Amino acid sequence: MDADLHALDINQTWTLVPSPSSIKPIGCHWVYKLKHKPNGTIDSFKAQLMTKGFTQTEELDYFETFSLVVKLTTIHILLALTIASDWFIHQLDVDNTSPNGELHEKIYVKSPHGISLPPANLVCKLNKSLYSLKQASHN
């Protein structure tokens, strides 16, 4: 959880602001996952902050959704081009995969567990998208 919160802080995902009286903040929760080594032993514990995007209301919290999808044919063409051109293929491991797309709407999220806020009326105003938001796949 600390690593994910640190990454969200570095990416300036949100700004702490007083809770607007006219808007109800969206809730959030942690999703935990075990990463395993090829031999089946536990490699690491992962935590990811997710919003409760199912509580968003169309035309109030978001206006449209769109999700880019890569077709398998595109992957095949890129691999064939790579082989034909004698290029190298590299694999990488990504530590933080938050969508981080810029938001055009004002979205407020309740503070997640793990963040201690001195005044009780502070909420997180999202600057960038988080998983499970209706806008997450659009960015």
TANOR-V861457 format. One record per residue. N is the residue number from 1. RES is the residue in three letters. OMEGA is omega in degrees with one decimal (* if undefined). Layout:
n=N res=RES omega=OMEGA
n=N res=RES omega=OMEGA
//
This chain:
n=1 res=MET omega=-179.9
n=2 res=ASP omega=-179.9
n=3 res=ALA omega=179.7
n=4 res=ASP omega=177.3
n=5 res=LEU omega=178.4
n=6 res=HIS omega=179.0
n=7 res=ALA omega=178.3
n=8 res=LEU omega=178.0
n=9 res=ASP omega=179.3
n=10 res=ILE omega=-179.5
n=11 res=ASN omega=-179.4
n=12 res=GLN omega=-176.6
n=13 res=THR omega=-179.6
n=14 res=TRP omega=174.7
n=15 res=THR omega=178.3
n=16 res=LEU omega=-177.9
n=17 res=VAL omega=173.3
n=18 res=PRO omega=-177.7
n=19 res=SER omega=176.8
n=20 res=PRO omega=-176.1
n=21 res=SER omega=-176.2
n=22 res=SER omega=-174.7
n=23 res=ILE omega=175.4
n=24 res=LYS omega=-179.0
n=25 res=PRO omega=177.2
n=26 res=ILE omega=177.7
n=27 res=GLY omega=175.7
n=28 res=CYS omega=-179.7
n=29 res=HIS omega=179.0
n=30 res=TRP omega=174.0
n=31 res=VAL omega=-176.8
n=32 res=TYR omega=-178.5
n=33 res=LYS omega=174.5
n=34 res=LEU omega=173.9
n=35 res=LYS omega=-177.3
n=36 res=HIS omega=172.7
n=37 res=LYS omega=179.2
n=38 res=PRO omega=-179.8
n=39 res=ASN omega=175.6
n=40 res=GLY omega=178.5
n=41 res=THR omega=-178.1
n=42 res=ILE omega=179.2
n=43 res=ASP omega=-179.3
n=44 res=SER omega=176.1
n=45 res=PHE omega=-178.8
n=46 res=LYS omega=174.9
n=47 res=ALA omega=-179.8
n=48 res=GLN omega=179.2
n=49 res=LEU omega=-179.5
n=50 res=MET omega=176.1
n=51 res=THR omega=174.4
n=52 res=LYS omega=-175.2
n=53 res=GLY omega=179.4
n=54 res=PHE omega=178.4
n=55 res=THR omega=179.5
n=56 res=GLN omega=-179.8
n=57 res=THR omega=-179.9
n=58 res=GLU omega=-178.2
n=59 res=GLU omega=172.5
n=60 res=LEU omega=179.3
n=61 res=ASP omega=179.4
n=62 res=TYR omega=-177.8
n=63 res=PHE omega=178.2
n=64 res=GLU omega=175.1
n=65 res=THR omega=-179.6
n=66 res=PHE omega=-179.4
n=67 res=SER omega=176.1
n=68 res=LEU omega=-180.0
n=69 res=VAL omega=177.2
n=70 res=VAL omega=178.8
n=71 res=LYS omega=179.6
n=72 res=LEU omega=177.8
n=73 res=THR omega=178.6
n=74 res=THR omega=177.7
n=75 res=ILE omega=179.3
n=76 res=HIS omega=180.0
n=77 res=ILE omega=179.6
n=78 res=LEU omega=177.7
n=79 res=LEU omega=178.2
n=80 res=ALA omega=178.0
n=81 res=LEU omega=178.3
n=82 res=THR omega=-179.6
n=83 res=ILE omega=-178.8
n=84 res=ALA omega=-178.5
n=85 res=SER omega=-179.8
n=86 res=ASP omega=177.0
n=87 res=TRP omega=177.6
n=88 res=PHE omega=174.6
n=89 res=ILE omega=-179.9
n=90 res=HIS omega=175.8
n=91 res=GLN omega=177.0
n=92 res=LEU omega=177.8
n=93 res=ASP omega=-177.0
n=94 res=VAL omega=179.5
n=95 res=ASP omega=-175.6
n=96 res=ASN omega=-176.3
n=97 res=THR omega=177.9
n=98 res=SER omega=-178.0
n=99 res=PRO omega=175.7
n=100 res=ASN omega=174.4
n=101 res=GLY omega=178.1
n=102 res=GLU omega=179.4
n=103 res=LEU omega=176.8
n=104 res=HIS omega=178.3
n=105 res=GLU omega=174.6
n=106 res=LYS omega=-178.5
n=107 res=ILE omega=-179.7
n=108 res=TYR omega=-178.3
n=109 res=VAL omega=174.0
n=110 res=LYS omega=-179.0
n=111 res=SER omega=-178.9
n=112 res=PRO omega=173.9
n=113 res=HIS omega=-178.5
n=114 res=GLY omega=176.2
n=115 res=ILE omega=177.2
n=116 res=SER omega=-179.6
n=117 res=LEU omega=-178.7
n=118 res=PRO omega=176.8
n=119 res=PRO omega=-176.0
n=120 res=ALA omega=-174.8
n=121 res=ASN omega=178.9
n=122 res=LEU omega=174.5
n=123 res=VAL omega=179.6
n=124 res=CYS omega=174.2
n=125 res=LYS omega=-175.1
n=126 res=LEU omega=172.3
n=127 res=ASN omega=-178.9
n=128 res=LYS omega=-175.1
n=129 res=SER omega=171.8
n=130 res=LEU omega=178.2
n=131 res=TYR omega=177.6
n=132 res=SER omega=171.7
n=133 res=LEU omega=176.7
n=134 res=LYS omega=-178.9
n=135 res=GLN omega=-173.4
n=136 res=ALA omega=-178.6
n=137 res=SER omega=-178.1
n=138 res=HIS omega=-173.9
n=139 res=ASN omega=*
//
